[in-house]
Protein backbone atom coordinates (compact mmCIF):
# COMPACT_ATOMS: atom_id res chain seq x y z
CA UNK A 1 0.00 0.00 0.00
CA UNK A 2 1.45 3.42 -0.94
CA UNK A 3 2.26 5.91 1.77
CA UNK A 4 0.13 8.99 2.28
CA UNK A 5 2.93 11.17 0.92
CA UNK A 6 3.10 9.21 -2.32
CA UNK A 7 -0.68 9.44 -2.67
CA UNK A 8 -0.42 13.21 -2.25
CA UNK A 9 2.43 13.49 -4.74
CA UNK A 10 0.57 11.40 -7.31
CA UNK A 11 -2.65 13.38 -6.84
CA UNK A 12 -0.72 16.65 -7.21
CA UNK A 13 0.94 15.42 -10.37
CA UNK A 14 -2.41 14.41 -11.88
CA UNK A 15 -4.02 17.74 -10.94
CA UNK A 16 -1.12 19.65 -12.48
CA UNK A 17 -1.36 17.64 -15.70
CA UNK A 18 -5.12 18.14 -15.89
CA UNK A 19 -4.94 21.93 -15.52
CA UNK A 20 -5.52 23.78 -18.75
CA UNK A 21 -6.31 20.59 -20.64
CA UNK A 22 -9.26 22.13 -22.52
CA UNK A 23 -7.20 25.19 -23.48
CA UNK A 24 -4.31 23.02 -24.66
CA UNK A 25 -6.64 20.82 -26.73
CA UNK A 26 -8.34 23.87 -28.27
CA UNK A 27 -5.00 25.41 -29.24
CA UNK A 28 -3.75 22.13 -30.64
CA UNK A 29 -6.82 21.71 -32.86
CA UNK A 30 -7.21 25.34 -33.87
CA UNK A 31 -3.60 26.45 -34.00
CA UNK A 32 -2.03 29.18 -31.90
CA UNK A 33 -1.31 31.67 -34.67
CA UNK A 34 -3.85 34.53 -34.71
CA UNK A 35 -5.71 35.28 -37.90
CA UNK A 36 -4.36 38.26 -39.84
CA UNK A 37 -4.97 39.63 -43.28
CA UNK A 38 -2.26 39.20 -45.88
CA UNK A 39 -1.04 42.39 -47.53
CA UNK A 40 0.20 41.91 -51.06
CA UNK A 41 1.97 45.07 -52.22
N, C-alpha and C positions, 0 to 999 in steps of 0.2 A: 504494500500500500504506500502511495507517495506521501511525503511529508506535507504539512500544511504550507510550508514555504514554497515547495515546488508547485503545489496547486495554485498558489497566488501568482507565482512567476508565469506559469502557463496561461492562466486566465488573463493576466496583463498583456502577454504577448498576443493572444487572440484578439483582445479588445483593440490593441494598437493596430493590428493588421486589418481589422474590420472598419476602422475609422476612415471615412472618406471613400468608401468602396463605391458608392453610387456616383460620386463625382469622378473618380478615376475611370469607371466604366464608361461614363458619358463622354469624357475627353478622349478615351481610346476609340470609341465608335465614331465620334463626330470629328475628331482632330482638334488640335489645340491652336492652330493658326486662325486668327480672326479673319473674317471676310473683308476684303478691300477691293475697290475698283482698280482696274488695270488702265494705266494711262499710256496710250501709244502716241508718241509725238516724235 
